[in-house]
């Protein structure tokens, strides 16, 4: 008596293997991220602060005047090649993603950038928008072992970059 596996044709085996591999890739790629900032976003998920500006002009202007927008420019040419520095001083590798931008803390905007998604808070969060409360997002970078990092005091520093609903 043959088992079901022995009776399957070669092409069915290949199809089953392909389907299994596809499901594994999908499952790994759709793992949820934690609520604080993480710099593990694929470049294809990043859109850049200039795309957020259209609807969030005040937040954009606050960012543009902040040290976050200039964080990459402040790196030495040697530090610009150091992955440890780039982790916190850039949002992505493309030139339009230099500096600590919106997506550094709010997650890659590819899926929530559309206005019809942004008007629905639950949907925007479901597809990737991160809303950070308190110092949790900041301390991802502001606790690094860098010798150049100043002491981090969340209440006073948040006032410099405060944006969004009060």
C-alpha angles and dihedrals in degrees: 000000000000123000121232089255093056092050095052115106123237093255093051088053090051091047092049091048091049092049091049092049091048092052092050092050091048093048094049093046094051099052111136119249124227120260097254128075117290126180097209099099118133111244089239089065094055123090104172134240092277088069092052091051095076093070102018103047096150093049089046092052091048089052094044091056093045131094087244092071090052098041095107093045090055092061119099117242088256093051091049087068094047112098090204090061095040091055090073104020098056137042094209143343098264117095092243089058098056116129129025102306136179093277092054087079105012097052131243108322101207093108102034100039094091113101093228089059098041092057089062107065095193093050093046091052091045092057096046116290110139119205111199123203121192128346096319094100095042096052091062086082103011093068099051120130091249113141090214095057116111122221109283118231108175102199095053096039094046089060088064093057103024111147139150127044115348 
